Amino acid sequence: MCGICGYVRFDKGVNGEDHQIIQRMNDKLLHRGPDAQDTVLFDNVAFGFTRLSIIGLNNGMQPLSNEDDSLVLICNGEIFNYIELKEELVQRGHVFKTDTDIEVILHLYEDHGTKFLNKLNGQFAFALYDKRKKKLFCARDQMGIIPFFYTKVKNTFIFGSEIKSVIQHPLVKREVDKIGLDQIFTFAGLVGQRTMFRDISSLENGHFLMINDNGDIKKEQYWDLIYPKGTIHLNGKGEEYYRGRLEELFEKSIQLRLRTDVPYGLYLSGGLDSSMIAMKVNQLNPGISNEAFSIDFVDSMHSESHYQKMVAKESNSHLNQNMFLFQDITERLRDSIYHSECPIKETYNTASMALSGSVRKKNIKVVLSGEGADEFFAGYVGYRFDKMREMKLVQNECDDAEKALRRKLWGDETFYYERNFLEFEQEKRALYSKAVNASFDEVNCLNYPLIDKKKIEGLDVLNKRAYIDYKIRLVDHLVSDHGDRMAMANSVEVRYPFLDKDLIEFSAQVPSELKLNEFTEKYILRKMGEKILPKAVMEREKFHFIAPGSPYLVQRNNEYINDLLSFDTIKRQGYFNPEEIEKLKNTYSQPGYKINAPYENDLLITVITFGMLLDVFFEN
């Protein structure tokens, strides 16, 4: 994992001043790659690279070029199946000059042009400049684990692993994207190409860009998760077939993600998914003690310590338990916003950042995480509620206007996702300032496409929700601002066995009854875990930790939080209604007041963290 940045000028070549520009951009990415850094200028191109050395320690520095120096590559991430790809390429006559995994990209491009991307099993974002064709080729991995941000200003295309690098270019102006702000309020986080910075885009997962020498930008989707139409039945293939095939792919995924020239560790929450990874790693490498890392909370209601210790013992792991104090949230929150580059709806990012910090203190750069299983194997309560609605156990009533909105968003007036959005619109409108409300139709994120509705047309309800969760919750929130950013803040690379390309493609073929069996979520994963997991972990209910929200922050009477929420600050910034913020603040500050999450919205936490975003990026 590393940091990449750069730009291409279409009107003239790079010159002396470009040395300072690309260096400033690169300096903002040193936390992603503290082991080495370099910049290079050639023709009309400037590239910057910061390295976190994981594979090819002695000769893996970038930028990399091919044999005749006609291609120049910078890449952030890992190609896990590089050994197999390299063997094929060597047999076809390609000559490698490094031991690093990403060099295969250069030689695959030589053979296949842009058509090789689905040969890669990994997590990556790269920029490859073709000197002969004078084209820049940029791509992001299938699941969007590695970020890639870009903009075009005048005659310059500018990109970076993080936005804080992109905005160092003097042509880039810093303006808030209000549609992005509305997405944060409405969904789990940002969605699709949207960022909090107007005219700066996030390259969507499974997409690539081709930038021609005249500045034209072509974007193309090369991969997506495709579910079969209708209900998937066993059709002669029994449960054992799916369990066995899934276990085979899971094992292969972990084996690939253990390819590293540096020590690795494991995130261990005590839940089903991370426990399965820990136990499987131990099964694959018996006799080797692994470093495991967990967060524990002083409040016993939130503690999973008992299960963490149990799995650590059973998996021959040395458990590094980190006691996280709720008062640490206030001190860490601003830093988490700096790294996530967006407001957040809950404070758990601060605990995630503390967890990756404990990994780095152990001098470990790679850690395996259980993220991703919930979205593809019906792990959330929404999947059970869908089944209850089908069985008429819960109501699914709404008015005609809400039905019309559901058809617009999902192509299905009966599909309920998170909330009734028209009711929630009134809450948002009350929160927004008069100026924002005056242009609400332009700001309202529901007036812009969120997903390709054709991809979920005709799917059974479980797979429909899975696709939407993958696009709206997982890619741009859980593995982006929550995953990549909170880990790379401490120079740690997270790898996700459940997000292996082959595994999730197979998950789309698994019958829904093996994902949600009666009302047992992740049924097939539980069957897979029966042979290796402690019985207590198998039988425990899914644990949902709710991090302390804005009532906790407001009640602590912190000077910085108070200033962010002050009447004068809110009025001066012009995004929110200061009278409404005062009402919320007065309510939330009452001793003992708590929000009943997830049934009530903590609107004030987004206001607080948006204020931090303004403070960090827009008001200095």
Summary of the structure (lengths in Angstrom):
residues: 620
radius of gyration: 24.1
end to end distance: 29.6
largest distance: 72.0
contacts: 2140
relative contact order: 0.12
helix: 44%
strand: 17%
